[in-house]
């Protein structure tokens, strides 16, 4: 009976994916040794890079397909390679140059060739994916982008089994190394194979990015249920987990996740012998993170600069990653003519860990240099912080990280520098009310008409922005994105939006968070302790 219900859910998921532009593959077409779907690899290169394919053909003749697949497998297996690196950066082949293995969505539609390459991405789903050449093991669903595996799914139905059974199956039966033959299973190998593994019932989802037997760690991938964990029942009779195929696997969203969200987080740790070591974690967005970024960026695209956003995310929400993704997406926002929505994104924080993690995340997502500049007090020699900050804003540095103490200089430049009047800025604030600004920005003091007795140095960032609001000099070319776990009344006043935006704020129309991941949900999902 359980198998019957699982097959029904499996068929339904595939049906919904096909309606959304995916194509269905067959397990017999899957290359178990290389862990690739060869037909899509070849079709992708032929369709999007015909000149490169001709070069490969001239060099390799009848062996062209084999050579390409072998080279791709080697690149995926390198310590410096892996699925994400190949998807984003492609691979080089002697005599043929760089071969792109996927295409991110263009920032605007002006380049027809880039748009065509993007639309040519092949998203494939394979049912009952038999992945081992010597055994009959099969995973319920395998997901591929242009022939490269990116995700697996184990399905259970609540009629007879729960999500815990799918998690147990991953921990006991889906092992990166076969305990008997000691064969490495490339599909299940960290960084080399599928990026994410979903355990899914008809009511809940969990995910893991590294399979490691009993040590495998699954995170909830649920939407939330009115501030609690889990997923709410739906009025339309759909499965509570239907958001998975409706939103996450929506074609543009799925490609966006792999081009703009997934990255490897590196931390220095100490092993069990007390020796320093490097721990790597593949970061795949949790549902609330993906939803928050999309909602904020979508609203910014619709309304332009000058808006307020309060992202109320509890401790344990993965705020650093959410800030990194938001910053990256905001600098990529373009009007149809290619003009940027925001010339620079200013991130205000007192956390040095945010600075380093942010830079590494952006580097992997963007793989460009010069995207981020940090204005801090540790730099020796050269210009003052205020001068460096003003210059970075004038130069249009995409992402500028400042401390809370340095932030008033940024506002001073935006308010007083004539050359910045026509530009737009996004300011991302990490815990606005926790620290004092400590600034002596005289230009800002004058712009706010503050008396000398008004101690700018003792104001918190929120107090400073409230003062700007009262002084009516709050610039219309700046959008604020505030992230906090514990908003105060002043936080809602500054960054909240009334429930009915067409009406003014009142007792019956109070300002609210733009996006919320509640403390209750974080507790129930096991990220923080219930005190």
DOVEXGU-951560 format. One record per atom (N, C-alpha, C, O, CB): residue in one letter; x, z, y. Coordinates in steps of 0.1 Angstrom, whole numbers, plus 5000, padded with zeros to 4 digits. Glycine has a CB too. Layout:
<pts>
aXZY...
</pts>
This chain:
<pts>
x500850004988x500050005000x500950005013x500649935022x499150125000x501950085012x502850095024x503449955027x503549915039x503950195022x503949885016x504549755018x503549665024x503949585033x505049705005x502249675020x501249585025x501149605040x501049505048x499949605018x501049725045x500849755059x502049715067x501949655078x500549905061x503249735061x504549695068x504549545070x504949495080x505749735060x504149465059x504149325060x503249275071x503449175078x503849255046x502049345072x501049305082x501649325096x501549235104x499749385080x502349435098x502949465111x504049365114x504249315125x503449605112x504849345104x505949245105x505449105109x506049045118x506749235092x504449065102x503848925105x503348925120x503448825127x502848895095x502749035124x502049045137x503149035148x502948975158x501249175138x504249115146x505349115156x505848975157x506148925168x506449215152x506148905146x506648775146x505748675153x506148595161x507048725132x504448685150x503448605156x503448615172x503448515179x502048635151x503548745176x503648765191x504848715197x504848665208x503448915194x506048715190x507248665195x507148515196x507648455206x508448705186x506648445186x506548305187x505648255198x505848155204x505948245173x504548335201x503748305212x504448315226x504048255236x502548395213x505648385225x506348405237x507648325238x508548345246x506748555238x507748215230x508848125231x509948145222x510948065222x509348125245x509848245213x510848265203x510648155192x509548095191x510848405197x511648135183x511448045171x511748125159x512548225159x512347925172x511048095148x511248175136x512248105127x512247975125x509948185128x513148185122x514148135113x513948175098x512848235095x515548175117x514848135089x514648175075x515948235070x517048195074x514348045067x515748335062x516948415057x517848325050x519148345050x516448525047x517348215043x518248125036x519248045045x520248005041x517448025027x518848035058x519647965067x520748055074x521648005081x518847905078x520648185071x521548285077x522948285069x522948285057x520948425077x524048275076x525348285070x525748425068x526148495078x526448205079x525648475056x525848625053x527348665055x527548775058x525448655039x528248575053x529648605054x530048615069x530748705073x530548505046x529648515076x530048515091x529048595099x529448625111x530048365096x527948635094x526848705102x526448625114x526448665125x527348845106x526148495111x525648405122x524548315117x524248305105x526848305126x523748265126x522748165123x523348025127x523147985139x521348195130x524047955118x524947845122x524147735130x524747675139x525547785110x522947705125x522247585132x522047605147x522247515154x520847575125x521847735151x521647755165x522947755173x522947705184x520947895167x524047795167x525347795173x525747645177x526047615188x526447855164x525547565166x525847425168x524947355178x525347275187x525847345154x523647375176x522647315185x522847355200x522747265209x521247355181x523247475202x523447525216x524647455222x524447405234x523747675216x525747445215x526947375221x526647225223x527047175234x528147395212x526047165214x525747015215x524846995227x525046895234x525046965202x523847075229x522847055239x523347085253x522947015263x521547135237x524147195255x524447235268x525947195272x526247195284x524347385269x526747155262x528147125265x528546995257x529447005249x529047245262x527846885259x528146765251x529546715252x530046665242x527146655255x530146725264x531546675265x532446765257x533446715251x531946685280x532246895257x533046985249x532846955234x533846955227x532647135252x531646925230x531446895216x532146765212x532646755201x529846875213x532246665221x532946545219x534446565217x535046515208x532746445230x534946655225x536346695223x536646755210x537546725203x536846785235x535746855206x535846915193x535846815182x536546825172x534747025191x534946725183x534746615173x535946535171x536346495160x533546535176x536546495183x537746405182x538846485175x539646415168x538146365196x538946615178x540046695172x539846725157x540846735150x540246815180x538546745153x538346805140x537446715131x537346745119x537646935142x536846615136x536146525127x535046595119x534246665125x537046455118x535046565106x533946625098x534046775097x533046835093x534146565084x535146835101x535246985100x534847055113x535147175115x536747015097x534246975123x533947035136x533047165135x533447265141x533246935145x531947155128x531047265127x531747385121x531647495126x529847225119x532547365110x533247475103x534247535112x534347655113x533847425090x534947455119x536047505129x535347595139x535847695142x536747385135x534247545145x533547615156x533047755151x533247855157x532447535161x532447755139x531847875133x533047975129x532848095132x531047845121x534147925124x535248015120x535848075133x536248195133x536347935113x535947985143x536548035156x535648145162x536148245168x536847925166x534348115162x533448215167x533448345160x533448455166x531948155167x533448335147x533548455138x534848535142x534748665142x533548425123x535948475143x537148535146x537048615160x537548725161x538348435147x536548545170x536348605183x535448725183x535748825190x535848505193x534448715175x533448835174x534148955167x533849065170x532248795166x535048925159x535749035151x536949095157x537449195153x536148975137x537449035168x538649085175x538249215182x537149245186x539148985186x539249305182x539049435189x538749415204x538049495210x540349525188x539349305210x539149275224x537849185226x537549145237x540349205230x537249145215x536049055215x534749135213x534549235220x536248945205x533949085204x532649145201x531549065206x531648975214x532649285207x530349105202x529149035205x528849025220x528648915225x527949105199x528949135228x528649125242x529649045250x529248975259x528549275247x530949055246x531948985253x531748835251x531848755260x533349025249x531448795239x531248655236x530048595242x530048485247x531248635220x528948675242x527748625248x527848605263x527348505268x526548725246x528648695270x528748685284x529848595288x529748525299x528948825290x530948595281x532148525286x532548395277x533448325281x533348615286x531848385266x532148265257x533448285250x534048395249x532248145266x534048175245x535248175237x536048045240x535447945243x535048185222x537348055240x538247945242x538647875229x539047945220x539447985251x538647745229x539147675218x540247575222x540047495232x537947595211x541347575216x542447495220x542047345220x541447295210x543747505210x542347275231x542047135232x540647105237x540346995241x542147075219x539747215238x538347185242x538047285254x537047255261x537447215231x538847385256x538547475267x537547585264x537347625253x538047395279x536847635274x535947745273x534547695268x534047595273x535747815286x534047755258x532747725252x531847845256x532047955251x532747695237x530747815264x529847925267x528847945256x528347845251x529047885281x528548065252x527648095241x526248135246x525348155238x528248195232x526048165259x524748185264x524748165279x525848165285x524248335260x523648165285x523548145300x522648245306x521448255302x523047995303x523148315316x522248415323x521348335332x521548225336x523148515331x520248405336x519348345346x520048315359x520648405364x518048425348x519948195365x520548165378x519948255388x518748295387x520448015381x520748285399x520148375409x519048305417x518248365423x521348415419x519148175418x518048095424x518047955417x518847935408x518348075440x517047875421x516747755413x517447625418x516947515415x515347735412x518447645427x518947525433x519847435424x519947315426x519847565445x520447495414x521347425405x520547385392x520347475383x522647505401x520047265392x519147225380x519947225367x519247255357x518647085383x521247205367x521947205354x522047345349x521847365337x523447155356x522247445358x522347585353x520947635348x520847705338x522847675365x519947585355x518547625351x518247565337x517647635328x517447575361x518647435335x518447375322x519247445310x518647465299x518947225322x520447485313x521247565303x520547695300x520547735288x522647585308x520047765310x519347885308x518147865299x517847945290x518947955321x517347765302x516147745295x516447695280x515547705272x515247635302x517647655278x518047605265x518447725256x518747695244x519147505266x518547845261x518947955252x517947965241x516747955243x518948095260x518447985228x517547985217x517448135212x518348195208x518147905205x516148185213x515848315208x515148305195x514148245194x514948395218x515748365184x515248345171x515048475164x515748575166x516248255162x513948485156x513648605148x513648555133x513048455130x512248665152x514248635125x514248615110x513648735103x514048845105x515648585105x512648705095x511948805086x512748825074x513348735068x510548775083x512748955069x513448995056x514848925056x515148855047x512648945044x515648965065x517048915067x517948975056x518349085057x517548945081x518248895046x519148935035x520548915040x521048805042x518948855022x521249025043x522549015050x523749035041x524849015046x522549125061x523549075029x524749105020x524848995009x523848965002x524649245014x526048925008x526148814998x526148864984x525848784975x527448745001x526348994981x526449044967x525249134963x525149174952x527749114965x524349154973x523249244970x521949184976x521949084983x523449384976x520849244972x519549194976x518949274988x517749264991x518549204965x519849344995x519349425007x518849335018x519349225020x520549505012x517749375024x517149295035x516649385046x516049495043x515949205029x516849345058x516349415070x515049345074x515049225074x517449425082x514049425078x512749365081x512849255091x512249145089x511849475087x513549275103x513649165113x515049165118x515649265121x512649195124x515549045120x516849015127x516548935139x515848835138x517848955117x517148965151x516948895163x518348825167x519348885166x516548985175x518248705171x519448625174x519348565188x518248525192x519748515164x520448545195x520548465207x521548355205x522748385203x520948555220x521148235204x522048115202x522848135189x524048105189x522948095214x522248195179x522848205166x523648335164x524148355153x523748095164x523848415174x524548535173x523648655172x522648665180x525548555186x523748735162x522848845160x522948955171x524048995174x523048915146x521848995176x521849095187x521049225184x521249325190x521449035200x520149215175x519349335172x518749325158x518549215152x518149345182x518449445152x517749445139x516549545141x516549635150x518649495128x515549535133x514349625133x513949665119x513749575110x513149555141x513749795117x513149835105x511749895108x511649975117x514049955098x510749845101x509349875105x508749965094x509049955082x508549745105x507950065099x507150155091x505750165097x505650145109x507850295089x504750185089x503450205095x502950345093x503350415083x502450105088x502250395102x501850535102x500750565092x500450685089x501250575116x500250465085x499350485074x499950575063x499350665058x498850355068x501250535060x501850605049x503250665052x503750765046x502050515037x503950605062x505250655066x505350655081x504550605088x506350555060x506350735086x506550745100x507850685105x508650635096x506450895105x508150695118x509450645123x510650705116x511650645115x509450655138x510450835112x511550905106x512050845093x513250845090x511151055103x511150775087x511550705074x512350585077x513350545070x510250655066x512050515088x512950405093x514350445097x515350385094x512250325104x514350565104x515650625108x516450655096x517650635095x515450745117x515850725086x516550765074x517050635067x518150645061x515550845065x516250535067x516750405060x517950355067x518950315060x515650305061x518050355080x519250315087x520450405083x521550355081x519050315102x520250535082x521350625080x521850625066x523050645063x520850765083x520950595056x521350595042x521650465036x522450445027x520350665034x520850355040x520950225034x521550125042x522050015036x519550185030x521650135055x522250035064x523650085068x523750135079x521250005076x524650065060x525950115063x526950005067x526949905060x526450195050x527750035077x528749925081x529749895070x530349785070x529449975093x529949985061x530949955050x530149995037x529650105035x532250045051x530149895027x529449925014x530250025007x531450005004x529349785006x529650145004x530350254997x530950214983x531850274979x529450374996x530350114977x530850074964x531949964964x533049984959x529650014955x531649864972x532649744972x533649764983x534649694983x531849614973x533349854993x534149875005x534249755014x535049745023x535649915001x533249665012x533149545020x532549585034x531649655035x532249435014x533249535045x532649555058x531449465060x531549345057x533749535069x530349515065x529249435068x529149405083x528849485091x527849515064x529549275086x529749245100x528449265108x528549295120x530149095101x527249235103x526049245110x525849385115x525249415126x524849205101x526349495107x526049635110x527249705117x527249825119x525649705098x528249625120x529549685125x529449695140x529049605147x530749595121x529849815145x529849845159x530549745168x531749715164x530349985162x529949695178x530449595187x530549455181x530449355188x531849635192x530849445168x531049315162x529649245158x529549125159x531849325149x528749325154x527449275149x526349295159x526449285171x527049335136x525149325154x523949345162x524249465172x524849565168x522749385154x523849445184x524049545195x523249665194x523649775196x523849485209x521949645189x521049755189x520149745176x519849645171x520149765201x519849865171x519049875159x517749955162x517850075165x519849935147x516649895160x515349965163x514650015150x514449945141x514449875171x514250145151x513450205140x512050205147x511850265157x513850345136x511050135141x509750125147x508650145137x508550095126x509649985153x507650235142x506450245135x505350185144x505750125154x506050395132x504050185140x503050125149x502750215161x501950175170x501850095141x503350335162x503150425174x504350465181x504250515193x502350545169x505550455175x506850505181x507950405179x507950335169x507150645177x508950415188x510250335186x511450425189x511350515198x510250215195x512450415181x513750475184x514850375183x514650265176x514050605175x516050395189x517050295188x518450365186x518650475190x517050205201x519350285180x520750325179x521650205182x521250095178x521050385165x522750235188x523750125191x524950125182x525850045183x524150125205x525050235173x526150245164x525650305151x525250425151x527350325170x525750225140x525350275127x526550345121x527650285120x524850165118x526350475117x527550555112x527050655101x527350765102x528250625124x526250605092x525650685081x524850805087x524050785096x526850745073x525150925082x524351045086x524651085101x523851155107x524751165077x525751035106x526151065120x525450975130x525550985142x527651055122x524650875125x524050775134x523050855143x522250935139x523250675126x523150825156x522350895166x521250805172x521650695178x523250945178x520050835170x518950755175x518350815188x518150935189x517850745165x518150735198x517450775211x516050725210x515750625205x518250715223x515150805217x513750755218x513750625226x514450615236x512850865224x512850535222x512650415230x511150405233x510550295232x513250285223x510550515237x509150515239x508850505254x509650535263x508550645233x507650465257x507150445270x506750575277x506850585289x505950345271x506450675269x505950805275x504350805274x503750705274x506350815289x503850925274x502450945272x501951045283x501851165280x502050995258x501550995294x501151075305x502051195308x501651315309x499751135302x503351165310x504351265313x504951335300x505851415302x503751365321x504351305289x504951365276x505651255268x505651135272x503751415267x506251295257x506951205248x505951115241x504751145241x507851275238x506451015234x505650925226x505050805234x505550775245x504551005220x503950755229x503250645235x501750665235x501250715225x503650505228x501150635246x499650655247x498950545238x499350435236x499250645261x497750585233x496850485227x496450385237x496350425249x495650565220x496150265233x495750155242x494250125241x493650135230x496550035239x493650105253x492250075253x491949935247x490749915243x491750075267x492949845247x492649715242x492749695227x492649585222x493549615249x493049805220x493149805205x494449755200x494649755188x492049715200x495349725209x496749685205x497449815200x497149925203x497549625217x498549785192x499449895188x500049965200x500249905210x500549835179x500250095200x500850165211x502250115214x502750135225x500950315208x502950055204x504249995207x504249855211x505249785211x505150015194x503049795215x502949655218x503849625230x504249505232x501549625222x504249725238x505149695250x506449635245x507149575253x505449825258x506849665233x508049605227x508049455228x509049395233x508349655213x507049395222x506949245223x506449195236x506649075239x506249195211x505649265242x505049225255x505949225267x505949135275x503749305258x506849325267x507749345278x509249335275x509949245281x507549485284x509649405265x511149405262x511549275256x512549215260x511449515252x510749215247x511149095240x510548965248x510748855243x510549085226x509948995259x509548875267x510848805270x511848865274x508848925281x510748675269x511948585269x512948615280x514148645278x511548445270x512448615293x513348645304x513948785304x515148805307x512648615317x513048885300x513449025299x514549045289x515549115291x512249115296x514348985277x515349005266x516748945270x517749015268x514848935253x516748825276x518048765280x518648855291x519848865292x517848625285x517848905300x518248985311x518949115306x519949155312x517149015321x518349175296x518949295291x520449275286x521349355289x518149345279x520649155279x521949135274x522949085284x524149085282x521849035262x522449025295x523348975305x523549075316x524549075323x522848845311x522649165319x522749255331x522649405328x522749485337x521649215340x522449445315x522249585312x523249635302x523949735305x520849605307x523449575291x524249635280x525749645285x526249545290x524149555267x526349755282x527849765285x528449875276x527649955270x528049795300x529749875275x530449975267x530950085276x531650065286x531649915259x530450205274x530950325282x532050385274x532050415262x529750425284x533150415282x534350465276x534650605282x534650625294x535650375279x534850705273x535150845277x536350895270x536550865258x533850935275x537150975277x538251035271x537851165265x537151255272x539451065282x538151185252x537751305245x538851365237x539951305237x536551275235x538651475230x539651535222x539051535207x537951575205x539951685226x539851485198x539451475184x539451615177x539851715183x540251375176x539151615164x539051745157x540451815155x540551925152x538451725144x541551735157x542851785156x543451825170x544551865171x543751685150x542551815181x542951845194x543751735201x544351765212x543851965193x543751615195x544451505202x543551425211x542351405207x545151415191x544051385222x543251305231x542851165224x543651105217x543951275244x541651125226x541150995221x540150935230x539551005239x540651015206x539950805228x538950735236x537650715228x537750655217x539450595241x536550755233x535250735226x534450625233x534350625245x534450865225x533950525225x533250415231x531750425227x531450455215x533850285227x530850405236x529450405234x528850275239x529050245251x528750525239x528050205231x527350085236x526150135243x525250205237x527049985225x525950105256x524750155264x523750045264x523949935270x525250195278x522650075258x521449985258x520350065266x520150175263x520949945244x519649995276x518750075284x517650145276x517050075267x518249995295x517350265279x516150325274x514950265282x515050215292x516150485275x513750285276x512550215282x512450255297x512250165305x511350245274x512450385300x512150425314x513250375323x512950345335x512150575314x514450355318x515550295327x515250155330x515250115342x516950315320x514950075320x514649935322x513349915331x513349825340x514349865308x512349995329x511149985336x511450025351x510949955360x510050075331x512150125353x512450175367x513250065375x512850035386x513250305367x514250015369x515049905376x514149785379x514149735390x516249865367x513449735369x512549625371x511549645382x511249555390x511949585358x510949765382x509949795391x510449795406x509849745415x509249925388x511649865407x512249875421x512749735426x512449695437x513349975421x513449665417x513949535421x512849435424x512849355433x514949485410x511749435415x510649355417x509949375430x509549285437x509649365406x509849505434x509149535447x510049495459x509549445469x508849695447x511349515457x512249475468x512249325470x512349275481x513749515465x512049245459x512049105460x510749065467x510648965474x512049035446x509649135464x508349095470x508249135485x507649065493x507249165462x508949245489x508749305502x509949295511x509749315523x508249445501x511149265506x512349255514x512849395518x512449495512x512049175527x513649395528x514349525533x513349605541x512349565545x515549495541x513749735542x512949835550x512049915542x511149985548x512149755560x512149915529x511249995520x511850125515x513150145516x510749905508x511050215510x511450345505x511150355490x510050315486x510850465513x512050405482x511850415468x512350555464x513450595466x512550305460x511450635457x511850765451x511750755436x510750735431x510950875457x512950765430x513050755416x513250895410x514350945411x514250655411x512150955406x512251095401x512551105386x511651095378x510851165404x513751115383x514251105369x514851245365x515851285372x515250995367x514351305355x514851435350x516251425346x516851325344x513951485339x516851545345x518151555339x518051495325x517051515319x518751705339x519151435320x519051375307x518451235307x518251175297x518351465298x518251175319x517551045320x518550935320x518150815319x516751045332x519850955321x520850845322x520850795336x520850665337x520450745312x520850875346x520750835360x521950745364x521750655372x520750955369x523150775359x524350695363x524150555360x524450465368x525650755357x523750525347x523550395343x522450325351x522550205355x523150385328x521350395353x520250335361x520650295375x520250195380x519050435362x521450385381x521950355395x522850225394x522750135403x522750475400x523750215384x524650095382x523749975381x524049875387x525550115370x522749975372x521949855370x521149815383x521049705386x520949885358x520649915390x519949895402x520849825413x520449725419x519250025408x522049885414x522949825424x523249685421x523249595429x524249915425x523549655408x523949525404x522849425406x523049315411x524349525389x521649465403x520549375405x520149345419x519849235423x519249425398x520349445428x520049435442x521049335449x520649255457x520049565449x522349335445x523249245451x523049105446x523549005452x524749285449x522349085435x522048955429x520748895435x520548775432x522048955414x519948965442x518648915446x518848805457x519648825466x517849035452x518248695454x518448575463x517048515467x516148515459x519348475457x516948475479x515848385483x516048245478x517148215473x515648385499x514948165477x515048025472x516247945478x516847865471x513847955474x516547975491x517647895497x519047955494x520047905499x517447895512x519048065486x520348125482x520748235491x521748305488x521448015483x520048265501x520348375510x520148515503x519148525496x519548375523x521048605505x520948735498x519848825505x519748825517x522348815498x519148895496x518248995502x518949105509x518549155519x517249055491x520049155502x520849265507x522349215508x522849175498x520749395498x522949225520x524349185521x525249285514x526349245509x524649175536x524949415515x525749515508x524749625502x523749655508x526749575517x525149685491x524549805486x525449925488x526549925483x524149785470x524950025495x525750145497x525350255488x524150295488x525650185512x526250305480x525850415470x526450545476x527650555478x526350385456x525550645478x525950775483x525950875472x524950905466x525050815495x527150935470x527251035459x528351125461x529351095468x527350955445x528251245455x529451335455x530051345441x530851435438x528951475459x529551255432x530051265418x531151155416x530851035416x528951245408x532351205413x533451105411x533251035397x533650925396x534851185410x532551095388x532251035375x531450915377x531550815370x531651135365x530450915387x529650805390x530450685394x530250575390x528550845400x531450715403x532250605408x532950535397x532950415397x533350665418x533650605388x534450535377x533550465367x533850355363x535350635370x532450535363x531550475354x530850355360x530650255353x530450575349x530450365372x529850255379x530750135380x530250015377x529450295394x531950155383x532950035384x533049975371x533149845370x534250085389x533150055360x533349995347x532149915342x532249815336x533750105337x530949975345x529649915341x529549775348x529249675342x528450005344x529749775361x529649655369x530649545365x530349425364x529749685384x531849595362x532949495358x532449425345x532649305344x534249575355x531949495335x531549435323x530249345325x530249235319x531149545313x529349385333x528149305335x528449185344x527949075341x527049395343x529349195353x529649095363x530849015360x531048905364x529649145377x531849075352x533149035350x533848965362x534348855360x533248955337x533649025374x534348975386x535049095392x534649205391x533348905395x536149055400x536849165407x536349165422x535749065426x538349145406x536549275429x536249275443x534749305446x534349285457x536649155449x533949345435x532549365437x532349505444x531349525451x531849355424x533249605440x533049745445x534149785453x535349755450x532749835433x533849865464x534949925471x534550075473x533350095477x535249855485x535450165471x535150305473x535750365485x536950345487x535550395460x534950415494x535550475506x535550635504x534550695505x534650445519x536750685502x536850825499x537950885508x538650815515x537050855485x538151015507x539151085515x540451095508x541351155513x538651225519x540551035496x541751045488x542850935491x543950945487x541451055474x542350835498x543250725501x544250765511x543950815522x542450595505x545550735508x546650775517x546950655526x547050545522x547850815509x547250695539x547650585548x546550495552x545450505548x548850515542x546950405561x546050295565x544950345575x545150455581x545350235554x543850275575x542750305585x542050435581x542150485569x541750195585x541350485590x540450605588x539250555579x539050435577x539950665601x538550655573x537450625565x536350545573x535850445567x536750755559x536150585585x535050525593x535450375596x534550285595x534850595606x536650345598x537150205601x537050125588x536650005589x538550205607x537450185577x537450105564x536050075561x535649975555x538150185553x535150175563x533750155560x533150045568x532449955563x532950285562x533350055581x532849945590x533349815586x532549715587x533249985605x534649805583x535149675579x534549625566x534249505564x536649685577x534349715556x533749675543x532349615546x531949525540x533649795534x531549685555x530249635558x530249495565x529449405562x529449735567x531249475574x531349345581x531849235571x531349125572x532449355592x532649275562x533149175552x532149145541x532349045534x534449235545x531049225541x530049195531x530449235517x530049165507x529649055531x531249335515x531549385502x530249415495x529449495500x532549515503x530049365483x528749375476x528349525474x527149555477x528749305463x529149605468x528849745465x529849835472x531049825469x528649775450x529449925480x530250025487x529850165483x528750205485x530250005502x530850235477x530550375473x531050475483x532250465486x531150405458x530250555488x530750655498x530250795494x529350815486x530150625512x530950895499x530551035497x529451065507x529250995517x531751135498x528751175505x527751225514x528351255527x527751235538x526951345508x529551305527x530251335540x530651205548x530751215560x531551415537x530751095541x531150965548x529950885552x530050805560x532050885538x528750915545x527550835547x527150815562x526850705566x526450895540x527250925570x526850915585x527650805592x527050735601x527051035592x528850775588x529650665594x529050535591x529050435599x531150665589x528450515578x527750395575x526550375583x526350265588x527450395560x525750475585x524550465593x524950435608x524250365615x523650595592x526050495612x526450475626x526850325628x526450265638x527750565629x527550265618x527950125619x526650035619x526649945627x528850085608x525750065610x524549985609x523749995622x523149895626x523650035597x523650115629x522850125641x523550075653x522950025663x522650275643x524950075653x525650045666x526349915666x526649855676x526550155669x526749865654x527549745653x526649615655x525749595647x528349735640x526949545666x526049425668x526149325657x525149255654x526449365682x527249305651x527449205641x526649235628x526549145619x528949195637x526149365626x525449395614x523949395616x523149425607x525849535610x523549365629x522049375632x521249275624x520049305620x521849345647x521849165620x521049055613x521249065598x520648985591x521548915618x521949165594x522149185579x521249295574x520649375581x523649225576x521049285560x520149385554x521049465544x521949415538x518949315547x520649595542x521349685533x520449765524x519349795528x522249775542x520949795512x520249885503x521150005502x522349995500x519949815489x520550125504x521250255503x520650325491x519550365490x521050335516x521550345481x521150425469x521750565470x522950585472x521750355456x520850665470x521250805472x521050885460x519950895454x520450865484x522150945455x522151025443x522051175447x522951235452x523451005435x520851235444x520551375448x520751395463x521751455467x521451465439x519851355471x520051355485x520151485492x520751505502x518851275492x519451595486x519351715493x520351825489x520251935493x517951765491x521351785481x522251895475x523451925483x523952035482x522651845461x523951835492x525151865499x525051835514x524151765518x526351785493x525851905521x525851885536x526751765539x527751725532x526452005543x526351695550x527051575554x528451605559x529451525556x526351495564x528651705566x529951745572x530551645581x531751635582x530851775560x529751565588x530251455595x530451485610x529751575615x529351335594x531351415616x531551425631x531351295638x531951265648x532951485635x530451215632x530151075637x529551085651x528351105652x529250995627x530351065661x529751075675x528750965678x527850995685x530951075685x529050845673x528150735676x526750765671x525750725677x528650605671x526650825659x525350855653x524750965660x523550965662x525550895638x525551065665x524951175673x524351125685x523251165689x526051275676x524951025692x524450965704x523150885701x522250895709x525450875711x523250805690x522050725687x520850805684x519750765686x522450635675x521050925678x519951015675x519551105687x518651185686x520351095663x520351095698x520151185709x520251325706x519451415710x518751155716x521151355697x521351495693x522251575704x523151515709x522051505679x521851695707x522651775716x523851825708x523851825695x521851895722x524851875715x526051925708x525652045700x526352085690x527151965718x524552115704x524252235696x523552195683x523452285673x523252325704x523052075682x522552025669x523751995660x524351895662x521551905671x523952075650x525152065643x525051955631x524451985621x525652195637x525451835634x525451725624x526151765612x525851725601x525951595630x527251845614x528151885603x527451965593x527851975581x529351955608x526352035597x525752135588x524452075582x523752145574x525452265595x524151955585x522951885580x523151835566x524251795562x522451775589x522051845558x522151775545x521751625548x521351595559x521151835534x521951545538x521651405540x520251385543x519851295551x522051325527x519351455536x517951445539x517551485553x516751425560x517151535529x518151595558x517951645572x518351535582x517751515592x518651775574x519451475579x519951365587x518951245588x518651195599x521351315583x518451205576x517551095576x516151135582x515551055589x517251045561x515751265581x514551305587x514751305603x513751265610x514251455583x515951335607x516251335621x516151185627x515651165638x517651395624x516651095618x516550955622x515050905623x514750835632x517350865612x514350955613x512850925613x512150975626x511450895632x512150985601x512451095630x511851155642x512351085654x511551065664x512251305643x513651035654x514150975666x513750825667x514050765677x515650975665x513050775657x512550645657x513650535658x513450425663x511550615669x514850575653x515850475652x516150435638x517150365635x517150535659x515350475629x515550435615x515550285614x514450225617x514450505606x516550225609x516650075610x515750015600x515550055588x518150035607x515149895604x514149825595x514849735586x514249675577x513249745604x516249725587x516949635578x517649715566x518449655559x518049555586x517149835564x517749925554x516649965544x515650025549x518450045560x516849945531x515950005521x516650125515x517850115512x515549905510x515950235512x516550355506x515950365492x514750355489x516250475514x516950385482x516550415468x517150555465x518350565462x517150305459x516250655465x516650795462x516450825448x515350815443x515950885472x517450885441x517350925427x517551075427x518551135432x518450865419x516551145422x516651295421x515851345409x514851285405x516251355434x516351455403x515551525393x514551625399x513651665392x516451585383x514951675411x514151785417x513751755431x514351815440x514951915416x512751665433x512451635447x511751755454x510951825448x511451515447x512151775467x511451875475x510451805484x510251685483x512551945484x509751885492x508651835501x509351725510x508751625512x508051945509x510551765515x511151665525x511551535518x511551435524x512451735531x511851545505x512251425497x511051335496x511151205498x512651465483x509851385493x508651305493x508351245507x507851135508x507451385488x508551335517x508251285531x509151165534x508651065540x508551395541x510351175530x511351065534x511150935525x511150825530x512751115532x511050965512x511250845503x509950815495x509850705489x512350875493x508950905495x507750885488x506850775494x507050745506x506951015486x505950725486x504950625491x503550685488x503350745478x505150485485x502650665498x501250715495x500650635484x500950525481x500450705508x499750705477x499150635465x498450505469x498550405463x498050735458x497750515481x497150395487x498050355498x497950415509x495650425491x498850255496x499850215506x499250145519x499850135529x500850115500x497950105517x497250045529x496750145539x496350115550x496149955524x496850275535x496350385543x497450475547x498450485539x495150465536x497350545558x498450645562x498550765553x497550795546x498250685577x499650835553x499750955545x498851065550x498651075562x501251005546x498151135541x497251245545x497151335533x497851315523x495851185548x496451445534x496251545523x495651475511x495851515500x495451655528x494851375514x494151305503x494951175498x494551115489x492751265507x496051155505x496851035502x498351065503x499051015512x496450915511x498751165495x500051215496x501151115491x500851035482x500151345488x502351135497x503451045492x503851085477x503851205474x504751055501x504150985470x504451005455x505750935452x506250855459x503350955447x506250965440x507450905434x507050755431x505950725427x507950975422x508050665433x507850525430x507950505415x507150425409x508850435437x508850585408x508950585394x509250725389x510050795396x510050475389x508750765377x508950905373x509250905358x508550845350x507750985376x510350985354x510551025341x510651175341x511551235346x511950955335x509551235336x509351375338x510251465330x510851425320x507851405334x510351585335x511151695328x510451725314x511151745305x511251815336x509151725314x508451755302x508751645291x509051675280x506951755304x508851515295x509151415286x510551425281x510851405269x508951275292x511551455290x512951475287x513051595277x513851585267x513751505299x512351705279x512451815270x511851775256x512551805246x511551935275x510751715256x510151675243x510951565235x510851555223x508651625245x511751485243x512551385237x513951445233x514751375227x512751265246x514151575236x515351645232x516551625241x517751655236x515751595218x516351585253x517551565262x517951685270x519051705274x517251445272x516951775273x517251895279x516552015272x515551985266x516951895294x517052135273x516452245267x515252295275x515352295288x517452355265x514252345268x513052405275x513452545278x513452635269x511752395266x513652575291x514052715294x512852805295x513052925297x514752715308
</pts>
